[in-house]
Amino acid sequence: MSSIDPDLRVDQFDFDLPGELIAQTPLERRDASRLMVVERSTGLISHRTIRDLPRFLRAGDLVVVNNTRVYAGRMAGKRASGGSVELLLLRREAESWLALAKPAKRLRVGERVALRASSGVSADVLGATIVRQLGDGLVEITLTSVVERELERVGSAPLPPYIHERLADPERYQTVFATMLGSAAAPTAGLHLTAELLRELDSAGMSIGYATLHVGLDTFRPVAVERVADHVIHREWCEVSPDLGAKIAETRRNGGRIIAVGTTTARTLETLGREASDTLEFGWSGWTDIFITPGYRWRAVDGLLTNFHLPRSTLLMMVSAFAGSDLIRMSYSVAIAERYRFFSFGDAQLIL
């Protein structure tokens, strides 16, 4: 049974955002982005930069990041009829892939899509075969062995649809700690962190922990219902290792705070809190369907570093659950007035 308030409406999370505030490219330096610091207990808002992050944390805190790595999963192709097709890989399913296709309805089961060749890869061995039509733009496909091996050369960075500029360096859509391949999109709050900043946090007595959540379909799908409780959130695979679970338990015992870098990390940690609240030190892994909305009781996260999110999105609902809807609404109004940059390559909030 859902614990989501049945009266909660999606339009309560809507706001007007000037298009020019949607960041199209990353800044030259990852840690040069602006940082809005929001204090939940007082409602105080201050304006800093990412490089100021260590000033707001303290020795004994545990900073947890998401170490997922993004597939080069956006691929262009052609049908035998000559029509263009775009595929976006979402996740591997045993010997096949779940993908978004555009256009999807015209694709037939058994049809082969010829993928665009990249330098040094023969075009006649690049292909995807439609295995199943799943509805709502989703298809199950298989890829030829060459595509599987050469994915980084065949595909491109799966940038969100609101980004219209070409990304000069695909690594700028990866975090500096991205090691676990499996994501359809980047955990964007982590894009701000540098190796130097992580070392600075460590030197100041904060621990760094690495969780994994492979970002999936909900990143690309808008919420299309009127009542929040009617939205079906898609599952994502996540993992908290026993080592990280032990760090979390120790931090709790010693009075430190758990700081989640990004909503994906927060989702992972709260899943741990729900599934293994009495056995944190053993960690947890599996599929999560946790849907965090206002009224949710937080179990694991004490602080959240996050970007500014899309109107009417599940991510905006999550940060509203963490800080309170009124405070988040006010902070977003301030961000627009102060010309903060929004979404994947934009600026960040630290909510404590």
C-alpha positions, 0 to 999 in steps of 0.5 A: 500500500502506497504511503504517498499522500493521495492529495499530493498533486504534480502541479504543486511541483511546477514552476516557471524557468527561463530557458536561458538558465538551462545550462547547455555546457559544463563549466571549464572547471568542475568545482567552479559551479555556484553552490546555494547552501540551504539550512533546514533548521533556520531557512537561511540561504547563502551563496558560495561555490563548490570549492567552499563545500569543505567549510560546511562539513565537519570531521566525522561526516561521511560523504557518499557518492555514486560511482556508476559509469554511463554507457555511451548509449545513444545510437543513430541507425537506419531501417531497411526502408531507409527511415532513421531510428534513434536508440537509447540503451537503458540497461542490459537484460542478460543477453539483450538490452532494454532501450528507448526507441524513436520512433518505436511503434514502426519497428517490427519484431525481428527487424534489424537496424543498421547503426551508424559506423564510427571511425575504424568500425565496419558498418556492415557488422553494426546492428541492433535487432528488435526482440520485443515491443514493450510499449511506451517507446520501450523495446528489447533489442540485441546488439551485434558482438562488435557493437557490444565490444565497441560501444564507446566508439559506436554510441555517444553520451546520452545527454538529456533532451533539454541539452542541445549543444554538442559535448566536446569531451564525453568524460565531462558527462562522467564523474571522476569516480565513475567505475561501475559501468551500467547507467543510462544517465550521469549522477549529475551532482557528482559532476562537480567534484574533483579528485583534489576536492575529495582529497581536501575532504579526506584531509579535513577528517571526512570519510568518502564512501562509494555506493552504486545506483545505475540510473534508468528510465525515470530520468528520461520520462516526465511525470504524466499524471495529475496525482503524485500517488498515481505515478509508477516509478521504475526500478533501478539497481543499486548497491551498498557494499558491506564496507560502506555499510560498516562505515555508515554504521560507524558514522552513526555511532560516532555522531557524524552525518551522512552526506549524500552527493546526489538524489541517486545516492540518497535513493540508494542510502534510503533503500538501505535504511528501509531494507536493512535498517538493523543490519547496516554493516552488511550492506544491501544490493538489489532493485529499488522502487523507493519513491520519496515524496513530501511526508517521507520519513528519512532514515539514512541521509542527513545532508544532500548535495544536489543540482537544481531539478526539472519542474514536475519531476520526481527529483524535485519531489525528493528534495522537497521531501528532504527540505520541505516544500515551502523552503525548496519553493523559496530557494528555487525562486531565489535561484532564478532571481540570482541567475543560477544555472539549472539541470545536469550541467548547472549549479548545485544546492547543499541542503543541511 
